[in-house]
Amino acid sequence: MKFFLTAWFLSLCLMRDAAAAGCRVCFEAESATGLEAPVVCVTNGIPGASHAYLEIPEGAGNPPKRNEGKATFEVEVPADGLFTLWCRVWWEGECSNSFNIGFDDQPTFLFGEDATYKAWHWVKYPVSRTAVPIRLAKGKHTLVFHNREDGVCLDQVLLSADKRFVPVDIEATGTRP
């Protein structure tokens, strides 16, 4: 009986996550519903951005000198599922290559810390196979990028339920079920 219930629960979870299997939600960073300094919207800055982008300018202050600073987004997820978070970013250098990110009221997590500098590129979370993907239920969610380091830029944000999907360049915005 115990095996049957476990198998039933696992198949229920797999069916629920299958609903989102090909789902992607992509949006521009400048669509943030709230900005708190030192995060600013830049309209004519680094070439290669999709449009405007968000930036914590180099020298604007990072923790522990300055803890405030965030960008808040409202995200509509069309189906329950496990999601990979992709962000199109520009890092100024090795001490300017990360954010803290939080969904809803969940604890924040470290995002970034890759070694590609001074180029627009996509970074994903989770990075390793052992890290847990982001589980989101169908409906509205609040996503917050928190100040961790200055000298960082955010151009686009993408949530994908397809583990094999890898964005390459500027992505079309919107939701794909």
N, C-alpha and C positions, 0 to 999 in steps of 0.2 A: 504494500500500500504506500509506504514511504517513497519508494522508487517511482511509482506511478505519479504521485503528487509532485515530486521534484521534476520529472520529465514533463508533466503538464505545465508547470510554472515556467520552465525554460522555453518550451514551445510557445507559450503565450508571450513571453518577452521577445522572442525572435520574431513572431508575427507582428507584434507592435512596432519593433524597430524596422521591420521590412517595409512598413508603410512609408517610412522616411528614406528608404535605401538610396534613391537617386536624387533626393531633395538637396537644393542649394539655395541659399539666401545671400545675396551680395548687395552691399550698399556703400555709398561714398562716405568718407570720414567727415566731410563738412555737413552731413545731414544730422550731426549730433543735436540732441534736443536740449543739451545744456553744456556750457563750457565754464570752467573755473580756471583763472590765471594761476600759473603761467602758460596754460594751454591757449594757443591762439589759432585762428583760421588764417591761412596764407593763400592769397588769390593769384599772386604772380611771383612765384619763387623758383624752386628747383625745377628745371626742365624735365619732362618725362612723366610728371604726375598726370593722373587722369583728368583732373579739374583742379579745384582748390584742394587743400589738404590741411591737416592739423599738425601743429608743431609745438614742442617745448624748446624754445630757442637756446642755443648754447650760451651758457652763462646766466640763464634765467633763474637758476637755483634748483637744486635737487635735494632730496632728503639726505642727511638730517637737517640741512640748513633751511629747507622749505618743504613742508609736508603737504601743503595744499596743492591743488591742481588736478583737474580731471575732465574727462569728456564722457557724457552720458548718452546712451542710445536706447531707443525703444525698438525691439526686434520682434517681428511676428513670425513664429515658427509654424509651418503648415501641418506638421505631423510629429508625433512622438518619435524620438530616436536618439542615437549616439552620434555626436557631431565632432568633426575636426574643425578647429578654428584656424583660419588663414588670415594673415594681415599683410598688406602691401606696405612696406616700410622703407625708410631711409635712415640709416644709422650714421652719425658723425664719426664715431670711433669706438674703441673697445670699452670706454667708460660711458658711452652714450649709445647703448644698444638693447634697451629693455623697458618694459612697462610692467606694472602690476595690473591684473585684470580680474574683475569679478562679475558673476552673473547673479542677478536677483539679490538675495540676502546671503548667498553662499560666501565662504571665505575666498579671499583673493588668491591668485596664483601668479607666479613669475612667468612672463612671456618674453621671448627673445633670446638674447645673449648669443646670437650666432656671430660669425666673423666676416660678414660681408658688409663693407663700409663704403659710403659715398656712392651708392647705387640703389635705385628702386628695385626691390626684390620681395618675394613672398616668403613669409616665415610661418610655420605651423605649430599648433599645439593640439594634441600631445606630440612630443618629438620622438619618444621611444615607444617601443611595442609594449613595455611594461607599464607605461603611464595610462591612466584611465581616461577615455574620451569623455567629452562633455555630454551628459544626459540631459536632454530638454524635453519637456512635455509640449504638446501642441498648444499654441496660444502666444500671448505677449510676454516678453521677458525684458528685463533691464540689464544692459551690458555697460560696464563702467571701466574705462581706461584710467588708471591712476598714475600720477607723477612718480617716477622712480629715478629717472636720470634725465638730464637735459641733453639737448643735441639730438633729439629723436623726432621723426615725422611719421605720420600715419595717413595713407592715401585711400585705401579701400579695406573693407572687412568682408570676409566670406565665411559662412558656415556651410559645411558639406557633410551629408550623411553617407556619401560614397567615399570609402577609405582609399580607393585607388585614384580619385580625382586629384590632380595637381594643377593649380593655376600657373600660367606662364607669363602673361603680360597683363595689360589692363583688362579687367573682366567687365562684361555687361552687367549692369545692376538689375535687381529684381529677384523674384522668387521663381524657381523651377521645381515643380513637384516631382 
